[in-house]
Amino acid sequence: MAKFVVTKDTLIGDILDYDVETARFFFEIGMHCLGCPMSRGESIADACSVHGTNADELVKKINAYLETK
């Protein structure tokens, strides 16, 4: 089975569908709108830009978490 790797272009909805527990990383940086249909279609880069956070750091955290699965 291919490993799921997150990039800045990965859609938030795809990440949550793969592992709902990743929601905590979005909550930690103030992205509390994960249930909104608009946010599910946003890339990490787009969401981080809107929320004023570093997309590279978020990608790194999520991928490190997924490596433990």
TIROKOL-813950 format. One record per residue (C-alpha): residue number from 1; residue in one letter; x, y, z. Coordinates in nm, 4 decimals, padded with zeros to 6 digits. Example, Ala and Ser with C-alpha at 12.3 -4.5 7.8 and 13.67 -1.06 7.14 Angstrom:
BEGIN
k, r, u, v, w
1, a, 01.2300, -00.4500, 00.7800
2, s, 01.3670, -00.1060, 00.7140
% end
This chain:
BEGIN
k, r, u, v, w
1, m, 00.0000, 00.0000, 00.0000
2, a, 00.1323, 00.3439, -00.0929
3, k, 00.2185, 00.5755, 00.1915
4, f, 00.0117, 00.8942, 00.2235
5, v, 00.2452, 01.1941, 00.2114
6, v, 00.1193, 01.5456, 00.2732
7, t, 00.2479, 01.8428, 00.0740
8, k, 00.1505, 02.2087, 00.0779
9, d, -00.0800, 02.1300, -00.2158
10, t, -00.2657, 01.8504, -00.0346
11, l, -00.6303, 01.9301, 00.0308
12, i, -00.7346, 01.9500, 00.3946
13, g, -01.0340, 01.7259, 00.3251
14, d, -00.8071, 01.4536, 00.1848
15, i, -00.5876, 01.4648, 00.4952
16, l, -00.8867, 01.4434, 00.7295
17, d, -01.0380, 01.1597, 00.5250
18, y, -00.7117, 00.9687, 00.5513
19, d, -00.6756, 01.0221, 00.9277
20, v, -00.9284, 01.2271, 01.1225
21, e, -00.6837, 01.2523, 01.4140
22, t, -00.4807, 01.5020, 01.2090
23, a, -00.7499, 01.7591, 01.2913
24, r, -00.5599, 01.8410, 01.6102
25, f, -00.2740, 01.9915, 01.4087
26, f, -00.5146, 02.2278, 01.2372
27, f, -00.6842, 02.3172, 01.5665
28, e, -00.3430, 02.3930, 01.7246
29, i, -00.2826, 02.6726, 01.4766
30, g, -00.6316, 02.8191, 01.4947
31, m, -00.7991, 02.6437, 01.2025
32, h, -01.1282, 02.5628, 01.3699
33, c, -01.3343, 02.5672, 01.0495
34, l, -01.2613, 02.2084, 00.9441
35, g, -01.6283, 02.1187, 00.9078
36, c, -01.6870, 02.3943, 00.6566
37, p, -01.7164, 02.2649, 00.2981
38, m, -01.4883, 02.5472, 00.1808
39, s, -01.2042, 02.4479, 00.4138
40, r, -01.2141, 02.0833, 00.3017
41, g, -01.1352, 02.1977, -00.0523
42, e, -00.8466, 02.4224, 00.0481
43, s, -00.4849, 02.3212, 00.0213
44, i, -00.2608, 02.3484, 00.3239
45, a, -00.0803, 02.6379, 00.1520
46, d, -00.4059, 02.8287, 00.0977
47, a, -00.5341, 02.7670, 00.4502
48, c, -00.2056, 02.8650, 00.6123
49, s, -00.1910, 03.1813, 00.4047
50, v, -00.5382, 03.2832, 00.5245
51, h, -00.4564, 03.1969, 00.8860
52, g, -00.1079, 03.3533, 00.8854
53, t, 00.0771, 03.0326, 00.9701
54, n, 00.3736, 02.8482, 00.8215
55, a, 00.2638, 02.5788, 00.5756
56, d, 00.6026, 02.4031, 00.5788
57, e, 00.5893, 02.3576, 00.9557
58, l, 00.2357, 02.2184, 00.9419
59, v, 00.3267, 01.9753, 00.6622
60, k, 00.6282, 01.8586, 00.8628
61, k, 00.4187, 01.7976, 01.1765
62, i, 00.1476, 01.6086, 00.9933
63, n, 00.3917, 01.3885, 00.8014
64, a, 00.5862, 01.3107, 01.1205
65, y, 00.2599, 01.2060, 01.2856
66, l, 00.1578, 00.9909, 00.9880
67, e, 00.4971, 00.8171, 00.9947
68, t, 00.4046, 00.6785, 01.3373
69, k, 00.0968, 00.5045, 01.1954
% end
